[in-house]
Amino acid sequence: MAQIIRSAKSAAIGHDAYNIHLSFEDATTFFGVAQLPAPVIDNEILTVENADDTLSDANFDLLSLLDFAMDASNPQESAVDDFAVSVFHALGYIRRPRVARTRQELRFLICGEFEYAKPNVSIIDRSLDDIVLLVQEDKRFGGATDGTASGLPRLQSLVVPGILLVGTSPTFYKVPLTEEFVRCVERGEYPNTPTIVAAHLPDLPRPHRRWGEGMKPLDNRHIILKCYEAFKAFLP
């Protein structure tokens, strides 16, 4: 794979070109807990399936955005973005000093040239002046979820949390970034050390690859929200 021609104009950082490998893990291994925590969220979100049956305006808003994000007959990228931001607010991901941005342009060096990427949603910690979570929509609507988080900050080493969304169904990622990996991407070189990206696809009663299920059924919703709650631990 070291002989692959790398270009700054590539649509994404290829797994083979940069020695990146995915390792799908069960919930215990990925989150490092024996049992997923209960989500810290308004109980109505856990017990009411349809937006029209909610009592709270905020919950009506969240479940309405869920419906828009799952509308396969009229797929809109902005609907998934709006839903993701609403879920993060409801779960407490976004609180001072964190703010959410949609379609924020990120500048990074690849193959000796500066290029730009626009993740769907970024959570920014203003006290750190840094992005702490990246979210990208899988536009293949149910295709294989093999994406990774984008953005390459200057670092010694860190793990970047990322989420890939198919409608309202997430796959969670932990992307380890090292000086060697960043240097190789910047220069268009093949890293000798493999980068192992840990991933978790929630084990749902109604698998998320079937478009139209996602977080709509309450049994699916409980499990996904537990995963979101556990994933908070990976934000700095």
ZAMARNU-950551 format. One record per residue (C-alpha): residue number from 1; x, y, z; residue in one letter. Coordinates in Angstrom, 3 decimals. Layout:
<nodes>
<NUM <X Y Z> 'A'>
...
</nodes>
This chain:
<nodes>
<1 <0.000 0.000 0.000> 'M'>
<2 <3.006 2.292 0.367> 'A'>
<3 <3.086 2.577 -3.446> 'Q'>
<4 <-0.413 4.093 -3.666> 'I'>
<5 <-0.353 7.558 -5.219> 'I'>
<6 <-1.674 10.071 -2.674> 'R'>
<7 <-3.195 13.373 -3.680> 'S'>
<8 <-4.401 16.417 -1.780> 'A'>
<9 <-7.421 16.477 -4.099> 'K'>
<10 <-8.754 13.132 -2.852> 'S'>
<11 <-12.288 13.344 -1.501> 'A'>
<12 <-11.202 11.632 1.726> 'A'>
<13 <-8.165 10.176 3.419> 'I'>
<14 <-8.120 6.639 2.059> 'G'>
<15 <-7.818 3.812 4.574> 'H'>
<16 <-5.309 1.902 2.450> 'D'>
<17 <-3.287 4.957 1.480> 'A'>
<18 <-2.594 5.878 5.103> 'Y'>
<19 <-2.562 2.467 6.808> 'N'>
<20 <-5.893 3.019 8.607> 'I'>
<21 <-7.847 0.020 9.877> 'H'>
<22 <-11.280 -0.218 11.479> 'L'>
<23 <-11.881 -2.382 14.525> 'S'>
<24 <-15.554 -2.823 15.396> 'F'>
<25 <-16.028 -3.440 19.118> 'E'>
<26 <-18.917 -4.391 21.367> 'D'>
<27 <-20.321 -1.815 23.793> 'A'>
<28 <-18.322 -3.061 26.798> 'T'>
<29 <-15.007 -2.898 24.941> 'T'>
<30 <-15.647 0.357 23.108> 'F'>
<31 <-17.095 2.405 25.971> 'F'>
<32 <-15.076 0.702 28.702> 'G'>
<33 <-18.093 0.078 30.948> 'V'>
<34 <-19.757 -3.127 32.085> 'A'>
<35 <-23.203 -1.618 31.540> 'Q'>
<36 <-24.303 1.338 29.453> 'L'>
<37 <-25.465 4.290 31.600> 'P'>
<38 <-29.032 5.547 31.608> 'A'>
<39 <-29.309 8.636 29.409> 'P'>
<40 <-29.607 11.949 31.247> 'V'>
<41 <-32.535 13.300 29.246> 'I'>
<42 <-36.169 14.283 29.762> 'D'>
<43 <-38.134 11.109 30.457> 'N'>
<44 <-40.713 12.031 27.810> 'E'>
<45 <-38.105 11.367 25.109> 'I'>
<46 <-37.775 7.817 26.441> 'L'>
<47 <-41.485 7.101 26.722> 'T'>
<48 <-43.256 8.978 23.912> 'V'>
<49 <-42.726 7.821 20.343> 'E'>
<50 <-44.495 10.552 18.357> 'N'>
<51 <-43.899 14.294 18.450> 'A'>
<52 <-47.631 15.132 18.558> 'D'>
<53 <-48.018 13.180 21.813> 'D'>
<54 <-45.430 15.217 23.736> 'T'>
<55 <-46.297 17.789 26.391> 'L'>
<56 <-43.032 19.717 26.238> 'S'>
<57 <-42.332 22.104 23.366> 'D'>
<58 <-38.641 21.185 23.484> 'A'>
<59 <-39.455 17.485 23.166> 'N'>
<60 <-41.906 18.187 20.354> 'F'>
<61 <-39.099 20.005 18.560> 'D'>
<62 <-36.596 17.160 19.025> 'L'>
<63 <-38.974 14.392 17.913> 'L'>
<64 <-40.164 16.475 14.958> 'S'>
<65 <-36.546 16.897 13.850> 'L'>
<66 <-36.129 13.130 14.274> 'L'>
<67 <-38.985 12.608 11.803> 'D'>
<68 <-37.478 15.068 9.308> 'F'>
<69 <-34.064 13.386 9.554> 'A'>
<70 <-35.636 9.984 8.813> 'M'>
<71 <-37.713 11.057 5.819> 'D'>
<72 <-36.182 8.873 3.104> 'A'>
<73 <-38.625 10.246 0.518> 'S'>
<74 <-37.192 13.747 0.971> 'N'>
<75 <-33.643 13.347 2.299> 'P'>
<76 <-32.061 16.638 3.311> 'Q'>
<77 <-28.615 16.984 4.816> 'E'>
<78 <-29.733 19.944 6.913> 'S'>
<79 <-32.417 17.793 8.598> 'A'>
<80 <-29.812 15.360 9.935> 'V'>
<81 <-27.631 18.268 11.071> 'D'>
<82 <-30.540 19.919 12.905> 'D'>
<83 <-31.466 16.639 14.586> 'F'>
<84 <-27.898 15.949 15.719> 'A'>
<85 <-27.593 19.408 17.303> 'V'>
<86 <-30.960 18.978 19.036> 'S'>
<87 <-29.933 15.600 20.494> 'V'>
<88 <-26.647 17.035 21.743> 'F'>
<89 <-28.488 19.879 23.486> 'H'>
<90 <-30.992 17.463 25.061> 'A'>
<91 <-28.229 15.172 26.359> 'L'>
<92 <-26.060 17.963 27.758> 'G'>
<93 <-23.218 17.671 25.244> 'Y'>
<94 <-23.510 21.371 24.489> 'I'>
<95 <-23.122 23.594 27.495> 'R'>
<96 <-20.842 26.488 28.277> 'R'>
<97 <-18.048 26.686 27.095> 'P'>
<98 <-19.123 24.295 24.284> 'R'>
<99 <-21.067 25.422 21.222> 'V'>
<100 <-22.259 23.586 18.111> 'A'>
<101 <-21.421 24.645 14.564> 'R'>
<102 <-22.856 23.204 11.355> 'T'>
<103 <-20.810 22.979 8.161> 'R'>
<104 <-17.810 24.682 9.725> 'Q'>
<105 <-14.892 24.790 7.300> 'E'>
<106 <-11.748 23.047 8.562> 'L'>
<107 <-8.336 23.754 7.040> 'R'>
<108 <-5.693 21.030 7.089> 'F'>
<109 <-2.440 20.133 5.370> 'L'>
<110 <-2.393 17.028 3.144> 'I'>
<111 <0.276 16.022 0.630> 'C'>
<112 <1.955 19.394 1.016> 'G'>
<113 <-1.180 21.389 0.169> 'E'>
<114 <-3.809 23.057 2.329> 'F'>
<115 <-7.290 21.659 1.744> 'E'>
<116 <-10.681 22.143 3.371> 'Y'>
<117 <-13.348 19.860 4.816> 'A'>
<118 <-16.828 20.619 6.119> 'K'>
<119 <-18.119 18.117 8.697> 'P'>
<120 <-21.866 18.285 9.202> 'N'>
<121 <-21.643 19.215 12.877> 'V'>
<122 <-18.726 20.263 15.076> 'S'>
<123 <-18.817 20.752 18.827> 'I'>
<124 <-16.284 23.389 19.812> 'I'>
<125 <-14.925 24.030 23.283> 'D'>
<126 <-14.201 27.754 23.379> 'R'>
<127 <-12.029 27.432 26.490> 'S'>
<128 <-9.743 25.060 24.569> 'L'>
<129 <-10.240 26.832 21.226> 'D'>
<130 <-10.567 23.380 19.713> 'D'>
<131 <-13.067 20.931 18.232> 'I'>
<132 <-13.996 18.136 20.644> 'V'>
<133 <-16.439 16.153 18.479> 'L'>
<134 <-17.110 15.775 14.764> 'L'>
<135 <-20.280 14.414 13.150> 'V'>
<136 <-20.673 13.399 9.529> 'Q'>
<137 <-23.742 12.132 7.682> 'E'>
<138 <-23.421 8.942 5.655> 'D'>
<139 <-25.098 10.061 2.446> 'K'>
<140 <-25.386 6.511 1.149> 'R'>
<141 <-28.509 6.025 3.304> 'F'>
<142 <-27.819 2.627 4.821> 'G'>
<143 <-24.524 1.779 3.149> 'G'>
<144 <-21.612 0.305 5.045> 'A'>
<145 <-20.578 2.643 7.827> 'T'>
<146 <-16.840 2.781 7.299> 'D'>
<147 <-16.146 6.503 7.642> 'G'>
<148 <-13.881 8.257 10.097> 'T'>
<149 <-13.783 11.698 11.653> 'A'>
<150 <-12.202 14.488 9.613> 'S'>
<151 <-9.808 17.213 10.697> 'G'>
<152 <-6.150 16.981 11.659> 'L'>
<153 <-5.124 19.286 14.515> 'P'>
<154 <-1.477 19.784 15.461> 'R'>
<155 <-0.749 17.415 18.323> 'L'>
<156 <1.559 14.967 20.049> 'Q'>
<157 <-1.189 12.337 20.292> 'S'>
<158 <-4.886 12.306 21.055> 'L'>
<159 <-8.083 10.426 20.318> 'V'>
<160 <-10.683 12.285 18.281> 'V'>
<161 <-14.290 11.195 18.909> 'P'>
<162 <-16.488 11.069 15.828> 'G'>
<163 <-19.996 9.993 14.867> 'I'>
<164 <-21.278 8.857 11.475> 'L'>
<165 <-25.038 9.197 11.050> 'L'>
<166 <-27.322 7.220 8.759> 'V'>
<167 <-30.504 9.183 9.248> 'G'>
<168 <-30.822 9.054 13.050> 'T'>
<169 <-28.720 5.903 13.540> 'S'>
<170 <-25.150 6.528 14.737> 'P'>
<171 <-21.901 4.647 14.485> 'T'>
<172 <-19.399 5.857 17.087> 'F'>
<173 <-15.667 6.200 16.407> 'Y'>
<174 <-12.500 6.799 18.387> 'K'>
<175 <-9.794 7.988 16.003> 'V'>
<176 <-6.238 7.944 17.417> 'P'>
<177 <-4.022 10.618 15.930> 'L'>
<178 <-0.268 10.660 16.421> 'T'>
<179 <2.544 12.904 15.274> 'E'>
<180 <3.669 10.221 12.832> 'E'>
<181 <0.222 9.894 11.254> 'F'>
<182 <-0.283 13.655 10.915> 'V'>
<183 <3.211 14.121 9.490> 'R'>
<184 <2.644 11.379 6.902> 'C'>
<185 <-0.701 12.870 5.824> 'V'>
<186 <0.871 16.310 5.517> 'E'>
<187 <3.684 14.931 3.346> 'R'>
<188 <1.652 12.329 1.455> 'G'>
<189 <3.704 9.459 2.900> 'E'>
<190 <2.715 5.983 4.039> 'Y'>
<191 <2.804 5.564 7.851> 'P'>
<192 <4.697 2.485 8.978> 'N'>
<193 <2.586 2.288 12.119> 'T'>
<194 <-1.052 1.307 11.462> 'P'>
<195 <-3.793 3.539 12.831> 'T'>
<196 <-6.495 1.398 14.437> 'I'>
<197 <-9.831 3.227 14.564> 'V'>
<198 <-12.194 1.754 17.147> 'A'>
<199 <-15.841 1.748 16.084> 'A'>
<200 <-19.122 0.770 17.697> 'H'>
<201 <-22.343 0.041 15.854> 'L'>
<202 <-25.155 -0.145 18.449> 'P'>
<203 <-26.764 -3.572 18.676> 'D'>
<204 <-30.411 -2.668 18.070> 'L'>
<205 <-33.636 -4.695 18.184> 'P'>
<206 <-34.416 -3.167 14.783> 'R'>
<207 <-31.097 -2.850 12.916> 'P'>
<208 <-30.339 0.657 11.720> 'H'>
<209 <-29.438 -0.443 8.197> 'R'>
<210 <-33.154 -0.724 7.539> 'R'>
<211 <-34.025 2.829 6.588> 'W'>
<212 <-37.067 4.086 8.477> 'G'>
<213 <-36.283 2.511 11.870> 'E'>
<214 <-33.449 4.466 13.504> 'G'>
<215 <-34.406 6.193 16.754> 'M'>
<216 <-38.138 6.175 16.047> 'K'>
<217 <-38.995 2.934 17.936> 'P'>
<218 <-38.616 3.365 21.693> 'L'>
<219 <-36.555 0.181 22.139> 'D'>
<220 <-34.021 1.383 19.563> 'N'>
<221 <-34.093 4.867 21.053> 'R'>
<222 <-33.251 3.664 24.567> 'H'>
<223 <-30.131 1.836 23.388> 'I'>
<224 <-28.886 4.621 21.110> 'I'>
<225 <-29.353 7.280 23.796> 'L'>
<226 <-27.455 5.087 26.284> 'K'>
<227 <-24.595 4.960 23.776> 'C'>
<228 <-24.669 8.745 23.381> 'Y'>
<229 <-24.559 9.078 27.173> 'E'>
<230 <-21.550 6.759 27.455> 'A'>
<231 <-19.797 8.552 24.574> 'F'>
<232 <-19.682 11.784 26.600> 'K'>
<233 <-16.727 10.310 28.466> 'A'>
<234 <-14.532 10.697 25.370> 'F'>
<235 <-15.028 14.440 25.062> 'L'>
<236 <-12.223 16.399 26.747> 'P'>
</nodes>
